[in-house]
Amino acid sequence: MEVTEKNQRLLQIPQGTEIIYLEEAFKHQQAVSQINNLFTSWGYLPVETPLFDFFDIYQELLSNKVKDVYRLVDREGDLLMLRSDITLFLAKQMGVMLSRADLPKRVYYSGAILRHQNREDISKNEFFQTGVELIGKSGADADLEVLTLLVKTFEALNVKPFVHIGSRDLINTLLSASPEDFTASVFKAVKNRDFPLLKDLLDGNVSSKKIPFLMQLMRFIGSSAEFRNMLKNQPYKPSEIEMEKIEHLLSLMDTLEKLGMEQYFRIDMSETGNQSYYTGIVFQGYLEGTDSAIVSGGRYDSLLEHFGFDTPSVGFSILLRKVEEHLGSRFTLPDNTRIKGKDFVSAFMEAEKIRKEGGIAIL
């Protein structure tokens, strides 16, 4: 094809998409392989989800994220959506396929997603997501399995993020008597760290005794010891069920401390989850120098019920390409040997010997 000014634009890739090639692609594949091997060693099995699916089944779950979804119409006139969150597509797949006898089920995934980005990164709409789901198991041990696997994943990559962990369950309990649209407004104000707006929302809608506690709680970021100290030094006394949610979060932190993993985690009660389907712990992780979260996850005990199978789930997903920017020389292409000055048979035999010893040989 002759390159003209008219078709020059068509030789470019669409804005927001990404090409990975040569040494960079090798580094990416090595990172994926190492992570997948780790997941396998923990008893997780791979699963593949479709690249697109019917939009209507997910619309309710997308809530304010619906504007980020790429949509298209198929030949029959059905509205489809491109995969913007593997967790959602996986939940439908597992909800349809699993039976009670299969539980608990541990699965992992790796694949590209497409979502329209505005504020976070206007240059990228295509991401590579890898993660795990522990399906059919509730309680602290399941939460801890996912959190410790997350730590081991980052140790395998030799990076150290700060993971901010909160409790959607606790906030839902504290606001349990409030209308759903009010709760959504509270979560939005907290996410934006708009505390004057949060105070205005709480006034007149929440018990006046509870408001100072909620305001202090939503601002809190720190260690479990600092969190306990904050609770001890404020006048509001949480109810039994509220205290149960608090103790669950603190027990997770205590166990992580016993395992020597506490340095990865901070309690952050403004962390309420970037998706509406979260029901328990929620967390996001950040690396120094990144402009947005590189990992998100938590518990979503009602998600599979949306697809006809009521069972708890907990998991995480990593935006791997964001992490790869911080891997430095890790997973670089090894040196190779070029076989020269021989006939093909001799060169082939020598190259095979090098390859059997784990080296790279080029004819």
C-alpha positions, 0 to 999 in steps of 0.5 A, a space after each residue: 500500500 502506498 503511504 499517503 497523507 490520507 492513509 497515514 493515520 490508519 497506519 497508527 494504532 488507535 489512541 489508548 491502545 498499546 503495542 508490546 514488542 521484542 524485549 518489552 514483550 519478553 519481559 511482560 511474558 516472563 512476568 506473567 509466567 512467574 505470576 501464573 506459576 506462583 498462583 498454580 503453586 497455591 492451588 489456583 487453576 487458570 480460566 479464560 473469559 470472553 473478550 465481549 459479552 452481553 451488556 444488559 446482564 452487567 449494567 446494574 453492576 457497573 453503576 457509575 463505571 458504565 461510562 467507561 465501557 466500550 459498547 458495540 452492536 452485533 449482527 442480531 442487534 444485541 448490545 455487547 460490551 468489551 471486557 472492562 473488568 475480568 472479575 465481572 466476566 469471570 463472575 458470570 462464567 463461574 455463576 453459570 458453571 459451578 455447583 455446590 460440589 465444586 466449592 471452594 474453587 480457586 481460579 486465576 486469570 491473565 488478559 487484556 481489558 479495555 476501559 475508557 480513561 479520563 482523569 487517571 490516564 487519558 493516554 491509555 485505555 488498554 490494560 493487562 489484568 492478572 489476578 485470582 478469585 477464591 470462590 465459595 469460602 468466607 471468613 478471615 482465613 479466606 481473606 488472609 489467603 488472598 492478602 498473603 498471596 498478594 504479598 507473595 506476588 509482589 515479592 516474586 516481582 521484587 516490588 513493594 507497594 503500599 496496600 490501603 485496606 478498608 472495610 466496606 462492611 463496616 461503613 455499610 453497617 454504620 450507615 445501615 439505616 440510611 437510603 441507598 442513594 445517600 450511602 452512594 453519595 457518602 462513598 463518592 464524597 469519601 473517595 474524592 476526600 471531600 470532607 466538607 461535603 461528607 459533613 454536610 451529607 451526614 448532618 441530619 441523616 445520621 445520629 449526631 453522636 455518630 457523626 464525629 466518629 464517622 468523620 474521624 474514621 473516614 480520615 484515618 490512614 495508619 497502622 493497626 496500633 494507631 487505629 486501636 488508639 484512635 478508637 480508644 480516644 473517641 467518645 462514640 462506642 460502636 455497637 456490637 455488630 459494628 465492633 464485630 466488623 472492626 475486630 475482623 479488620 484488626 484480626 487480619 492486620 494482627 495475623 499479617 503482623 505475625 507473618 511479617 507482612 504488616 509493612 505492606 498494609 495500612 488501614 485506610 477507612 476512606 478505601 471503600 472500593 472502586 466497584 459497587 459490588 464490594 461487601 467486605 474488606 476492600 483494598 487498593 495498592 500503590 507504588 511510588 511514582 504511579 498516579 493510580 492504583 496498581 492493584 485492587 481487590 476485596 470481598 464481594 459475597 453477593 456478586 455471583 448471586 447476580 448470575 444465579 449462584 449465591 456463594 461468597 468470593 474474595 480476590 484481587 486484580 493487578 494492572 500488570 503493565 503499571 507494575 512492569 514500569 518498576 521492574 528495572 532490569 528484572 526479566 531482561 532478555 538473556 545473552 544469546 550465542 550466534 553460530 557462525 561459519 558452519 554448515 547448517 547440520 553442524 550449526 544445528 547440532 551445536 545450537 541444540 547442545 546450547 539450548 539443552 543446557 538452557 542457553 539461547 542459540 541463533 543459527 
